[in-house]
Amino acid sequence: MKKLAKKKGAQKNCRKFWKLGVEEWNTQFFNVSRDAELTVTEGHHIYNLADMARKYGTPLQVVFPFILEDRLKDLIGYFQAYMKIYGYKGKFFYHYPMKVNQNKEFVLPLISEGANLEVTSANELWLVKKLWEGERFNSKIRVLCNGPKTHAYLDLIEELRSKGMNVAPIIEGPEEIERLTKYKGDIGLRIDLAIKADTHWDKKFDRFGLSEKDALSMPKIKNLKIMHYHMGSQIKTQKSIFDAVKRAFGIYAQLQKIHPGLDTLDIGGGFGVPYEKKKFYTAKGVSSKIIKILKNLSDKAGIRHPNLVVEWGQYIVAPAEITIYKVLSEKIIPKANAKSWYVIDGSFMNDLKDTWAIHQKWHAIPANNMHGGLKTTWLAGSTCDSDDKYTAGGNYILLPKLHDNEEQYVAVLDTGAYQDGLSSHHCLLSSPMKLVVADGTVSISRKRETADSIGKLFGWTNGTKN
Ligand SMILES: *Cc1c(COP(=O)(O)O)cnc(C)c1O
């Protein structure tokens, strides 16, 4: 008995050490098994992630639709609850920005949980068309269309509208005004707010949307329904989110005088994820404050409370996937913050592109030997590129010392946002196999690429004969 109790205490400490089981860091579903391996819990089901890596091989992406559903349900719940509490008369709509992760196993659960959609290209809209034709979603869903409107894109928007889909193009620039004002369905307008936000993407010269001045000098558009803005992803402070809402409301109120049909404010994406497992703002707190701000401002201005559209993509999907690698070898690093390179059997540059592109920080933890003696490491990818590495910003990653008789697996958390769409094939490495865990079963949703299937992407259609 005593021994078990002691073991339980050790398990608890171990979970704490790896920052698991903490809701504000989105690790509440993760735990450590009695034999010191990483697990994930879905209702009454528990999955051992190290076992999954042993069985299916690595690199491996594991997708958790139940986490998506849980997060979206909570988010919609917060906004609806605060609207009720504060007596807010507008409606709330969540639109899933498809570019964040276009995989079917992400899009379908979100739709079933109540998401509307936002697309950025004709090809994303084409997938929506296929889903709709297959009667995979309710026709009440609204689809917002951002991105430059090519002829193919506009034709598809028109086609879907004429067939009865609720599809609304968003005017992104002065050149789109003329063609889009002829559009018969609902129209949106994107504003480039003249305000800074605390994010990597706060570019001095934003090329998206109309300037406030241009927007306010547009002639009346009868079916202009939505005013939209998007400040950039992974906004670092909640103040930046609130400042943008306040600024946008000022423009919204002026625009509504010119375009009386305007009834919806779309505040875009940008809600951040605590990748580094440090103190961060919360969706509950922010949603409450947004409703409060909008209520007060519209009451003061004497206008209807706007319907609210939120497109927080990364926030919803990042925690719903993890990526697992195996350590292939170790190399001593003389004189650095870390003692050793751990070379992994995949690539940061290919599979987790933001590591290279924007120096993304990740929560990288062992998937087995979680009680073991530790070492400071840097992670090296398997391409021949010296940029293919993860050093936690020059700091180090704590991982177990390697053992001759056992593989070491490393899990990178929160990899569900953007990485799949950005991924590539440097050195022709295979992309990770993709597994989906749901209702107690594990299924393969993308097979491991073979040399032949990758070769085909590069034009080697008949082997090497031609
Ligand atoms: C990228 C994008 C989003 C999603 O941003 P997140 O940072 O993932 O929340 C939402 N809306 C628009 C218009 C976008 O371009």
The ligand as a Tripos MOL2 file, in Angstrom:
@<TRIPOS>MOLECULE
LIG
   15    15     1     0     0
SMALL
NO_CHARGES

@<TRIPOS>ATOM
      1 C1         -5.6600   33.8530  -40.3530 C.3       1 LIG1
      2 C2         -6.9720   34.4520  -40.1360 C.ar      1 LIG1
      3 C3         -7.7500   34.0830  -39.0350 C.ar      1 LIG1
      4 C4         -7.2720   33.1350  -37.9540 C.3       1 LIG1
      5 O1         -6.3100   33.7150  -37.1500 O.3       1 LIG1
      6 P1         -5.8540   32.9990  -35.8080 P.3       1 LIG1
      7 O2         -4.6740   33.7680  -35.3820 O.co2     1 LIG1
      8 O3         -5.5470   31.5890  -36.1420 O.co2     1 LIG1
      9 O4         -6.9800   33.1100  -34.8410 O.co2     1 LIG1
     10 C5         -9.0110   34.6400  -38.9210 C.ar      1 LIG1
     11 N1         -9.4770   35.5130  -39.8420 N.ar      1 LIG1
     12 C6         -8.7510   35.8900  -40.9090 C.ar      1 LIG1
     13 C7         -9.3150   36.8440  -41.8740 C.3       1 LIG1
     14 C8         -7.4700   35.3750  -41.0890 C.ar      1 LIG1
     15 O5         -6.7520   35.7780  -42.1370 O.3       1 LIG1
@<TRIPOS>BOND
     1     1     2 1
     2     2     3 ar
     3     2    14 ar
     4     3     4 1
     5     3    10 ar
     6     4     5 1
     7     5     6 1
     8     6     7 2
     9     6     8 1
    10     6     9 1
    11    10    11 ar
    12    11    12 ar
    13    12    13 1
    14    12    14 ar
    15    14    15 1
@<TRIPOS>SUBSTRUCTURE
     1 LIG1         1 GROUP 0 **** ****
